């Protein structure tokens, strides 16, 4: 059954042919169908098994049930409709065997393909292949449920030889089929396959596998500038030219996309989103790690200030100078601890600090060496001893000395001990007066 709809033909070029090969009967059955608007295409192909008495019945009953269920199924996703159609096809075969026990053991392979604006979906059971040819390369889309993959796996493991693999008696046996019972293996597309302009989709029965995959690709490539009909004819001719004694029935359906149909799969889009997110995170991490030097370069004064170590000297409190200078008769004046000469205006600040520390150290050493023992120093430093010593000195000299107020000794506030120079008991020379430090 072939529905040719002009609007769909403007988007997809398709054609189909079938041949019995070396068999006296035809067990393959296939159809094209379009939706009422002509925007979608459904292709179903089945390869019957069980001989002339049942194989052709199984393939036709399964394809018709699949087609009717898909078209009448409530609006839903394409994968859901394909799955429901396959289940109904299997149930229809079970009912047929129940009504006609003589048909027990019949079954078929089945491939359902839907092509629409979202791309290509499929569901399949058995060994009927579905190929995609694009830009000079061809690959199989659906899984092979025959014993061929199992035999080839044994060959790779070295369990059998190449000659044994090619002549294996179970090479064309099926591991899964639509027969009214439990379906062991089902293959389906998880996401629609986006079609590009010029893509060629090939749906066939296993009779086409008389040709190798590379041979099929070469034939399609040679006819790429043609149309679907020319590709179908070239493939059927190549199978016939093999002149295989037991050539199976062969059915081929070809579709050529006239423009892009569908979008990249969700997994592909998600992969690109993840890659973009990873790049953004990486750039953000680099920017955060180098934000102080990568985006904002420090100025030269800031670098110099960071490299220079600043030492803040401890301030030294200098004592106030006496109101009256000491007499030249004082042979050993005592410099209070912490006093220092005023720095020269021409000397740098660092040198002034160094000299102050040095002078303070020397003065402190001299003061300690000039002081008497602790007990004697305390006795002489008492206020009561000062008038007595002054009176004794005056009486000894016998000279009347006018009363003179002496300048009090200045002691730094930070000093814990009062340093007072001892008062000499020797007679004072004329014109001199005692000095109290």
Secondary structure, 3 states (H helix, E strand, C coil): CCCCCHHHHCCEEEEEEEECCCCCCCCEEEEEEECCCCCCEEEEEEEEECCCCCHHHHHHHHHHHHHHHHHHCCCCCHHHHHHHHHHHHHHHHHHHHHHCHHHCCCEEEEEEEEEECCEEEEEEECCCCEEEEECCEEEECCCCCECHHHHHHHHHCCCCCHHHHHCCCCCCCECCCECCCCCCCCEECCCCECECCCCEEEEECHHHHHCCHHHHHHHHHHCCCCCHHHHHHHHHHHHHHCCCCCCCCEEEEEEEECCCECCCCHHHHHHHHHHHHHHHHHHHHHHHHCCCCCCCCCCHHHHHHHHCCCCCCCCCCCCCCCCCCCCCCCCCCCCCCCCCCCCCCCCCHHHHHHHHHHHHHHHHHHHHHHCCCHHHHHHHHCHHHHHHHHHHHHHHHCCCCCCCCCCCCCCCCCCCCCCCCCCCCCCCCCCCCCCCC
